[in-house]
Amino acid sequence: MTIKEPTTALCMITLKSAKGACTPSAEKLPVGTYHVVATYNGSADFGGSTSATETLTVAEQ
């Protein structure tokens, strides 16, 4: 699964038992507010999907 701001991949998650986490690095984005999505490209067993858009605010670097 990839967490990204429309043009920047922020982190990759390897799911295990349908769970996973990541902490995006603030160095990838300057201070500001972004709209991020999680995308899953799918596998042989499961179809791909895209999450609802979430807001991410980088307050300082």
PDB file with SEQRES, HELIX, SHEET and CRYST1 records, atoms N, CA, C and O in Angstrom:
SEQRES   1 A   61  MET THR ILE LYS GLU PRO THR THR ALA LEU CYS MET ILE          
SEQRES   2 A   61  THR LEU LYS SER ALA LYS GLY ALA CYS THR PRO SER ALA          
SEQRES   3 A   61  GLU LYS LEU PRO VAL GLY THR TYR HIS VAL VAL ALA THR          
SEQRES   4 A   61  TYR ASN GLY SER ALA ASP PHE GLY GLY SER THR SER ALA          
SEQRES   5 A   61  THR GLU THR LEU THR VAL ALA GLU GLN                          
HELIX    1 AA1 ALA A   26  LYS A   28  5                                   3    
SHEET    1 AA1 4 THR A   8  MET A  12  0                                        
SHEET    2 AA1 4 THR A   2  GLU A   5 -1                                        
SHEET    3 AA1 4 GLY A  32  TYR A  40 -1                                        
SHEET    4 AA1 4 SER A  49  THR A  50 -1                                        
SHEET    1 AA2 2 GLY A  32  TYR A  40  0                                        
SHEET    2 AA2 2 GLU A  54  VAL A  58 -1                                        
CRYST1    1.000    1.000    1.000  90.00  90.00  90.00 P 1           1          
ATOM      1  N   MET A   1       0.849  -1.153   0.000  1.00  0.00           N  
ATOM      2  CA  MET A   1       0.000   0.000   0.000  1.00  0.00           C  
ATOM      3  C   MET A   1       0.902   1.224   0.000  1.00  0.00           C  
ATOM      4  O   MET A   1       1.931   1.243   0.675  1.00  0.00           O  
ATOM      5  N   THR A   2       0.521   2.229  -0.745  1.00  0.00           N  
ATOM      6  CA  THR A   2       1.293   3.461  -0.829  1.00  0.00           C  
ATOM      7  C   THR A   2       0.469   4.617  -0.281  1.00  0.00           C  
ATOM      8  O   THR A   2      -0.700   4.775  -0.633  1.00  0.00           O  
ATOM      9  N   ILE A   3       1.077   5.420   0.576  1.00  0.00           N  
ATOM     10  CA  ILE A   3       0.450   6.646   1.064  1.00  0.00           C  
ATOM     11  C   ILE A   3       1.092   7.778   0.283  1.00  0.00           C  
ATOM     12  O   ILE A   3       2.314   7.929   0.295  1.00  0.00           O  
ATOM     13  N   LYS A   4       0.263   8.589  -0.408  1.00  0.00           N  
ATOM     14  CA  LYS A   4       0.851   9.652  -1.213  1.00  0.00           C  
ATOM     15  C   LYS A   4       0.009  10.900  -1.235  1.00  0.00           C  
ATOM     16  O   LYS A   4      -1.215  10.864  -1.107  1.00  0.00           O  
ATOM     17  N   GLU A   5       0.697  11.993  -1.398  1.00  0.00           N  
ATOM     18  CA  GLU A   5       0.141  13.285  -1.739  1.00  0.00           C  
ATOM     19  C   GLU A   5       0.134  13.218  -3.261  1.00  0.00           C  
ATOM     20  O   GLU A   5       1.002  12.549  -3.822  1.00  0.00           O  
ATOM     21  N   PRO A   6      -0.770  13.854  -3.950  1.00  0.00           N  
ATOM     22  CA  PRO A   6      -0.904  13.573  -5.380  1.00  0.00           C  
ATOM     23  C   PRO A   6       0.380  13.364  -6.190  1.00  0.00           C  
ATOM     24  O   PRO A   6       0.375  12.554  -7.117  1.00  0.00           O  
ATOM     25  N   THR A   7       1.457  14.048  -5.884  1.00  0.00           N  
ATOM     26  CA  THR A   7       2.669  13.874  -6.691  1.00  0.00           C  
ATOM     27  C   THR A   7       3.838  13.268  -5.935  1.00  0.00           C  
ATOM     28  O   THR A   7       4.881  13.021  -6.540  1.00  0.00           O  
ATOM     29  N   THR A   8       3.708  13.018  -4.639  1.00  0.00           N  
ATOM     30  CA  THR A   8       4.824  12.535  -3.823  1.00  0.00           C  
ATOM     31  C   THR A   8       4.419  11.309  -3.012  1.00  0.00           C  
ATOM     32  O   THR A   8       3.473  11.374  -2.226  1.00  0.00           O  
ATOM     33  N   ALA A   9       5.127  10.186  -3.193  1.00  0.00           N  
ATOM     34  CA  ALA A   9       4.897   9.020  -2.346  1.00  0.00           C  
ATOM     35  C   ALA A   9       5.510   9.305  -0.980  1.00  0.00           C  
ATOM     36  O   ALA A   9       6.697   9.617  -0.887  1.00  0.00           O  
ATOM     37  N   LEU A  10       4.720   9.203   0.068  1.00  0.00           N  
ATOM     38  CA  LEU A  10       5.186   9.534   1.412  1.00  0.00           C  
ATOM     39  C   LEU A  10       5.709   8.321   2.157  1.00  0.00           C  
ATOM     40  O   LEU A  10       6.672   8.438   2.916  1.00  0.00           O  
ATOM     41  N   CYS A  11       5.100   7.159   1.962  1.00  0.00           N  
ATOM     42  CA  CYS A  11       5.585   5.935   2.588  1.00  0.00           C  
ATOM     43  C   CYS A  11       4.869   4.729   2.004  1.00  0.00           C  
ATOM     44  O   CYS A  11       3.803   4.844   1.398  1.00  0.00           O  
ATOM     45  N   MET A  12       5.479   3.576   2.201  1.00  0.00           N  
ATOM     46  CA  MET A  12       4.921   2.306   1.759  1.00  0.00           C  
ATOM     47  C   MET A  12       4.569   1.497   3.005  1.00  0.00           C  
ATOM     48  O   MET A  12       5.292   1.534   4.001  1.00  0.00           O  
ATOM     49  N   ILE A  13       3.464   0.773   2.945  1.00  0.00           N  
ATOM     50  CA  ILE A  13       3.040  -0.068   4.054  1.00  0.00           C  
ATOM     51  C   ILE A  13       2.975  -1.508   3.561  1.00  0.00           C  
ATOM     52  O   ILE A  13       2.392  -1.784   2.513  1.00  0.00           O  
ATOM     53  N   THR A  14       3.565  -2.409   4.304  1.00  0.00           N  
ATOM     54  CA  THR A  14       3.411  -3.828   4.044  1.00  0.00           C  
ATOM     55  C   THR A  14       2.338  -4.335   4.991  1.00  0.00           C  
ATOM     56  O   THR A  14       2.522  -4.339   6.208  1.00  0.00           O  
ATOM     57  N   LEU A  15       1.217  -4.763   4.425  1.00  0.00           N  
ATOM     58  CA  LEU A  15       0.114  -5.220   5.256  1.00  0.00           C  
ATOM     59  C   LEU A  15       0.347  -6.635   5.753  1.00  0.00           C  
ATOM     60  O   LEU A  15       0.860  -7.488   5.028  1.00  0.00           O  
ATOM     61  N   LYS A  16      -0.041  -6.873   7.006  1.00  0.00           N  
ATOM     62  CA  LYS A  16       0.011  -8.204   7.588  1.00  0.00           C  
ATOM     63  C   LYS A  16      -1.286  -8.390   8.357  1.00  0.00           C  
ATOM     64  O   LYS A  16      -1.573  -7.632   9.284  1.00  0.00           O  
ATOM     65  N   SER A  17      -2.065  -9.385   7.985  1.00  0.00           N  
ATOM     66  CA  SER A  17      -3.382  -9.615   8.595  1.00  0.00           C  
ATOM     67  C   SER A  17      -4.247  -8.371   8.489  1.00  0.00           C  
ATOM     68  O   SER A  17      -4.967  -8.023   9.425  1.00  0.00           O  
ATOM     69  N   ALA A  18      -4.171  -7.694   7.331  1.00  0.00           N  
ATOM     70  CA  ALA A  18      -4.967  -6.497   7.022  1.00  0.00           C  
ATOM     71  C   ALA A  18      -4.608  -5.287   7.881  1.00  0.00           C  
ATOM     72  O   ALA A  18      -5.404  -4.354   7.988  1.00  0.00           O  
ATOM     73  N   LYS A  19      -3.419  -5.288   8.496  1.00  0.00           N  
ATOM     74  CA  LYS A  19      -3.000  -4.150   9.318  1.00  0.00           C  
ATOM     75  C   LYS A  19      -1.620  -3.681   8.895  1.00  0.00           C  
ATOM     76  O   LYS A  19      -0.805  -4.472   8.421  1.00  0.00           O  
ATOM     77  N   GLY A  20      -1.362  -2.402   9.067  1.00  0.00           N  
ATOM     78  CA  GLY A  20      -0.056  -1.832   8.780  1.00  0.00           C  
ATOM     79  C   GLY A  20      -0.042  -0.376   9.191  1.00  0.00           C  
ATOM     80  O   GLY A  20      -1.095   0.203   9.460  1.00  0.00           O  
ATOM     81  N   ALA A  21       1.125   0.218   9.243  1.00  0.00           N  
ATOM     82  CA  ALA A  21       1.250   1.620   9.646  1.00  0.00           C  
ATOM     83  C   ALA A  21       2.494   2.228   9.015  1.00  0.00           C  
ATOM     84  O   ALA A  21       3.411   1.520   8.599  1.00  0.00           O  
ATOM     85  N   CYS A  22       2.504   3.531   8.954  1.00  0.00           N  
ATOM     86  CA  CYS A  22       3.701   4.256   8.514  1.00  0.00           C  
ATOM     87  C   CYS A  22       3.684   5.637   9.141  1.00  0.00           C  
ATOM     88  O   CYS A  22       2.634   6.154   9.522  1.00  0.00           O  
ATOM     89  N   THR A  23       4.863   6.221   9.240  1.00  0.00           N  
ATOM     90  CA  THR A  23       5.000   7.591   9.709  1.00  0.00           C  
ATOM     91  C   THR A  23       5.702   8.358   8.606  1.00  0.00           C  
ATOM     92  O   THR A  23       6.913   8.218   8.431  1.00  0.00           O  
ATOM     93  N   PRO A  24       4.956   9.175   7.852  1.00  0.00           N  
ATOM     94  CA  PRO A  24       5.586   9.921   6.767  1.00  0.00           C  
ATOM     95  C   PRO A  24       6.658  10.867   7.287  1.00  0.00           C  
ATOM     96  O   PRO A  24       6.514  11.454   8.360  1.00  0.00           O  
ATOM     97  N   SER A  25       7.724  11.009   6.528  1.00  0.00           N  
ATOM     98  CA  SER A  25       8.813  11.917   6.881  1.00  0.00           C  
ATOM     99  C   SER A  25       8.437  13.341   6.487  1.00  0.00           C  
ATOM    100  O   SER A  25       8.042  13.588   5.348  1.00  0.00           O  
ATOM    101  N   ALA A  26       8.557  14.273   7.421  1.00  0.00           N  
ATOM    102  CA  ALA A  26       8.235  15.676   7.139  1.00  0.00           C  
ATOM    103  C   ALA A  26       9.180  16.264   6.103  1.00  0.00           C  
ATOM    104  O   ALA A  26       8.847  17.269   5.475  1.00  0.00           O  
ATOM    105  N   GLU A  27      10.362  15.657   5.906  1.00  0.00           N  
ATOM    106  CA  GLU A  27      11.303  16.194   4.925  1.00  0.00           C  
ATOM    107  C   GLU A  27      10.800  16.049   3.493  1.00  0.00           C  
ATOM    108  O   GLU A  27      11.292  16.744   2.604  1.00  0.00           O  
ATOM    109  N   LYS A  28       9.837  15.170   3.246  1.00  0.00           N  
ATOM    110  CA  LYS A  28       9.335  14.960   1.895  1.00  0.00           C  
ATOM    111  C   LYS A  28       8.398  16.085   1.448  1.00  0.00           C  
ATOM    112  O   LYS A  28       8.197  16.286   0.250  1.00  0.00           O  
ATOM    113  N   LEU A  29       7.827  16.815   2.404  1.00  0.00           N  
ATOM    114  CA  LEU A  29       6.891  17.884   2.073  1.00  0.00           C  
ATOM    115  C   LEU A  29       7.227  19.139   2.861  1.00  0.00           C  
ATOM    116  O   LEU A  29       7.547  19.047   4.047  1.00  0.00           O  
ATOM    117  N   PRO A  30       7.163  20.309   2.236  1.00  0.00           N  
ATOM    118  CA  PRO A  30       7.364  21.546   2.982  1.00  0.00           C  
ATOM    119  C   PRO A  30       6.157  21.818   3.893  1.00  0.00           C  
ATOM    120  O   PRO A  30       5.120  21.167   3.767  1.00  0.00           O  
ATOM    121  N   VAL A  31       6.302  22.775   4.799  1.00  0.00           N  
ATOM    122  CA  VAL A  31       5.217  23.165   5.695  1.00  0.00           C  
ATOM    123  C   VAL A  31       3.991  23.507   4.852  1.00  0.00           C  
ATOM    124  O   VAL A  31       4.089  24.216   3.851  1.00  0.00           O  
ATOM    125  N   GLY A  32       2.849  22.996   5.268  1.00  0.00           N  
ATOM    126  CA  GLY A  32       1.607  23.269   4.558  1.00  0.00           C  
ATOM    127  C   GLY A  32       0.580  22.194   4.832  1.00  0.00           C  
ATOM    128  O   GLY A  32       0.803  21.300   5.648  1.00  0.00           O  
ATOM    129  N   THR A  33      -0.552  22.284   4.145  1.00  0.00           N  
ATOM    130  CA  THR A  33      -1.636  21.319   4.280  1.00  0.00           C  
ATOM    131  C   THR A  33      -1.757  20.547   2.976  1.00  0.00           C  
ATOM    132  O   THR A  33      -1.726  21.129   1.891  1.00  0.00           O  
ATOM    133  N   TYR A  34      -1.895  19.231   3.090  1.00  0.00           N  
ATOM    134  CA  TYR A  34      -1.936  18.351   1.927  1.00  0.00           C  
ATOM    135  C   TYR A  34      -3.130  17.420   2.016  1.00  0.00           C  
ATOM    136  O   TYR A  34      -3.670  17.183   3.096  1.00  0.00           O  
ATOM    137  N   HIS A  35      -3.529  16.903   0.887  1.00  0.00           N  
ATOM    138  CA  HIS A  35      -4.620  15.939   0.815  1.00  0.00           C  
ATOM    139  C   HIS A  35      -3.999  14.632   0.339  1.00  0.00           C  
ATOM    140  O   HIS A  35      -3.500  14.542  -0.783  1.00  0.00           O  
ATOM    141  N   VAL A  36      -4.034  13.625   1.199  1.00  0.00           N  
ATOM    142  CA  VAL A  36      -3.341  12.365   0.921  1.00  0.00           C  
ATOM    143  C   VAL A  36      -4.332  11.216   0.755  1.00  0.00           C  
ATOM    144  O   VAL A  36      -5.440  11.249   1.289  1.00  0.00           O  
ATOM    145  N   VAL A  37      -3.909  10.203   0.004  1.00  0.00           N  
ATOM    146  CA  VAL A  37      -4.705   8.994  -0.187  1.00  0.00           C  
ATOM    147  C   VAL A  37      -3.817   7.772  -0.010  1.00  0.00           C  
ATOM    148  O   VAL A  37      -2.600   7.843  -0.184  1.00  0.00           O  
ATOM    149  N   ALA A  38      -4.431   6.665   0.334  1.00  0.00           N  
ATOM    150  CA  ALA A  38      -3.745   5.380   0.382  1.00  0.00           C  
ATOM    151  C   ALA A  38      -4.244   4.568  -0.810  1.00  0.00           C  
ATOM    152  O   ALA A  38      -5.449   4.479  -1.045  1.00  0.00           O  
ATOM    153  N   THR A  39      -3.327   3.983  -1.550  1.00  0.00           N  
ATOM    154  CA  THR A  39      -3.718   3.152  -2.687  1.00  0.00           C  
ATOM    155  C   THR A  39      -3.127   1.760  -2.537  1.00  0.00           C  
ATOM    156  O   THR A  39      -2.007   1.584  -2.058  1.00  0.00           O  
ATOM    157  N   TYR A  40      -3.908   0.783  -2.959  1.00  0.00           N  
ATOM    158  CA  TYR A  40      -3.477  -0.608  -2.960  1.00  0.00           C  
ATOM    159  C   TYR A  40      -3.666  -1.109  -4.385  1.00  0.00           C  
ATOM    160  O   TYR A  40      -4.775  -1.066  -4.916  1.00  0.00           O  
ATOM    161  N   ASN A  41      -2.607  -1.575  -4.998  1.00  0.00           N  
ATOM    162  CA  ASN A  41      -2.663  -1.992  -6.398  1.00  0.00           C  
ATOM    163  C   ASN A  41      -3.338  -3.337  -6.613  1.00  0.00           C  
ATOM    164  O   ASN A  41      -3.633  -3.699  -7.752  1.00  0.00           O  
ATOM    165  N   GLY A  42      -3.583  -4.074  -5.560  1.00  0.00           N  
ATOM    166  CA  GLY A  42      -4.225  -5.369  -5.677  1.00  0.00           C  
ATOM    167  C   GLY A  42      -3.208  -6.492  -5.737  1.00  0.00           C  
ATOM    168  O   GLY A  42      -2.000  -6.263  -5.799  1.00  0.00           O  
ATOM    169  N   SER A  43      -3.728  -7.718  -5.717  1.00  0.00           N  
ATOM    170  CA  SER A  43      -2.885  -8.915  -5.769  1.00  0.00           C  
ATOM    171  C   SER A  43      -3.665  -9.995  -6.512  1.00  0.00           C  
ATOM    172  O   SER A  43      -4.748  -9.740  -7.039  1.00  0.00           O  
ATOM    173  N   ALA A  44      -3.119 -11.171  -6.546  1.00  0.00           N  
ATOM    174  CA  ALA A  44      -3.823 -12.285  -7.182  1.00  0.00           C  
ATOM    175  C   ALA A  44      -5.124 -12.610  -6.438  1.00  0.00           C  
ATOM    176  O   ALA A  44      -6.066 -13.134  -7.032  1.00  0.00           O  
ATOM    177  N   ASP A  45      -5.174 -12.299  -5.141  1.00  0.00           N  
ATOM    178  CA  ASP A  45      -6.341 -12.631  -4.325  1.00  0.00           C  
ATOM    179  C   ASP A  45      -7.308 -11.475  -4.086  1.00  0.00           C  
ATOM    180  O   ASP A  45      -8.487 -11.702  -3.813  1.00  0.00           O  
ATOM    181  N   PHE A  46      -6.824 -10.244  -4.185  1.00  0.00           N  
ATOM    182  CA  PHE A  46      -7.647  -9.090  -3.839  1.00  0.00           C  
ATOM    183  C   PHE A  46      -7.528  -7.998  -4.902  1.00  0.00           C  
ATOM    184  O   PHE A  46      -6.454  -7.784  -5.463  1.00  0.00           O  
ATOM    185  N   GLY A  47      -8.635  -7.311  -5.174  1.00  0.00           N  
ATOM    186  CA  GLY A  47      -8.623  -6.203  -6.115  1.00  0.00           C  
ATOM    187  C   GLY A  47      -7.991  -4.963  -5.508  1.00  0.00           C  
ATOM    188  O   GLY A  47      -7.857  -4.873  -4.288  1.00  0.00           O  
ATOM    189  N   GLY A  48      -7.605  -4.016  -6.332  1.00  0.00           N  
ATOM    190  CA  GLY A  48      -7.023  -2.767  -5.864  1.00  0.00           C  
ATOM    191  C   GLY A  48      -8.075  -1.841  -5.287  1.00  0.00           C  
ATOM    192  O   GLY A  48      -9.272  -2.037  -5.495  1.00  0.00           O  
ATOM    193  N   SER A  49      -7.620  -0.834  -4.563  1.00  0.00           N  
ATOM    194  CA  SER A  49      -8.538   0.141  -3.975  1.00  0.00           C  
ATOM    195  C   SER A  49      -7.799   1.430  -3.655  1.00  0.00           C  
ATOM    196  O   SER A  49      -6.570   1.464  -3.591  1.00  0.00           O  
ATOM    197  N   THR A  50      -8.568   2.481  -3.459  1.00  0.00           N  
ATOM    198  CA  THR A  50      -8.041   3.789  -3.069  1.00  0.00           C  
ATOM    199  C   THR A  50      -8.898   4.314  -1.925  1.00  0.00           C  
ATOM    200  O   THR A  50     -10.125   4.234  -1.976  1.00  0.00           O  
ATOM    201  N   SER A  51      -8.254   4.848  -0.897  1.00  0.00           N  
ATOM    202  CA  SER A  51      -8.977   5.364   0.266  1.00  0.00           C  
ATOM    203  C   SER A  51      -9.632   6.701  -0.047  1.00  0.00           C  
ATOM    204  O   SER A  51      -9.392   7.307  -1.092  1.00  0.00           O  
ATOM    205  N   ALA A  52     -10.452   7.134   0.871  1.00  0.00           N  
ATOM    206  CA  ALA A  52     -10.958   8.507   0.832  1.00  0.00           C  
ATOM    207  C   ALA A  52      -9.776   9.440   1.082  1.00  0.00           C  
ATOM    208  O   ALA A  52      -8.785   9.030   1.685  1.00  0.00           O  
ATOM    209  N   THR A  53      -9.866  10.662   0.636  1.00  0.00           N  
ATOM    210  CA  THR A  53      -8.810  11.655   0.854  1.00  0.00           C  
ATOM    211  C   THR A  53      -8.815  12.107   2.309  1.00  0.00           C  
ATOM    212  O   THR A  53      -9.865  12.406   2.876  1.00  0.00           O  
ATOM    213  N   GLU A  54      -7.632  12.152   2.900  1.00  0.00           N  
ATOM    214  CA  GLU A  54      -7.455  12.636   4.270  1.00  0.00           C  
ATOM    215  C   GLU A  54      -6.560  13.876   4.240  1.00  0.00           C  
ATOM    216  O   GLU A  54      -5.755  14.035   3.323  1.00  0.00           O  
ATOM    217  N   THR A  55      -6.695  14.745   5.223  1.00  0.00           N  
ATOM    218  CA  THR A  55      -5.882  15.951   5.310  1.00  0.00           C  
ATOM    219  C   THR A  55      -4.666  15.704   6.201  1.00  0.00           C  
ATOM    220  O   THR A  55      -4.788  15.143   7.290  1.00  0.00           O  
ATOM    221  N   LEU A  56      -3.503  16.125   5.732  1.00  0.00           N  
ATOM    222  CA  LEU A  56      -2.257  16.032   6.491  1.00  0.00           C  
ATOM    223  C   LEU A  56      -1.671  17.440   6.573  1.00  0.00           C  
ATOM    224  O   LEU A  56      -1.499  18.103   5.549  1.00  0.00           O  
ATOM    225  N   THR A  57      -1.367  17.894   7.779  1.00  0.00           N  
ATOM    226  CA  THR A  57      -0.762  19.210   7.951  1.00  0.00           C  
ATOM    227  C   THR A  57       0.656  19.055   8.474  1.00  0.00           C  
ATOM    228  O   THR A  57       0.875  18.434   9.514  1.00  0.00           O  
ATOM    229  N   VAL A  58       1.622  19.621   7.754  1.00  0.00           N  
ATOM    230  CA  VAL A  58       3.017  19.662   8.194  1.00  0.00           C  
ATOM    231  C   VAL A  58       3.194  21.035   8.833  1.00  0.00           C  
ATOM    232  O   VAL A  58       3.125  22.054   8.145  1.00  0.00           O  
ATOM    233  N   ALA A  59       3.424  21.066  10.154  1.00  0.00           N  
ATOM    234  CA  ALA A  59       3.503  22.328  10.887  1.00  0.00           C  
ATOM    235  C   ALA A  59       4.907  22.898  10.932  1.00  0.00           C  
ATOM    236  O   ALA A  59       5.079  24.116  10.912  1.00  0.00           O  
ATOM    237  N   GLU A  60       5.923  22.030  10.992  1.00  0.00           N  
ATOM    238  CA  GLU A  60       7.306  22.499  11.032  1.00  0.00           C  
ATOM    239  C   GLU A  60       8.220  21.378  10.556  1.00  0.00           C  
ATOM    240  O   GLU A  60       7.821  20.214  10.510  1.00  0.00           O  
ATOM    241  N   GLN A  61       9.433  21.736  10.206  1.00  0.00           N  
ATOM    242  CA  GLN A  61      10.395  20.742   9.757  1.00  0.00           C  
ATOM    243  C   GLN A  61      11.593  20.749  10.667  1.00  0.00           C  
ATOM    244  O   GLN A  61      12.530  19.976  10.460  1.00  0.00           O  
TER     245      GLN A  61                                                      
END                                                                             
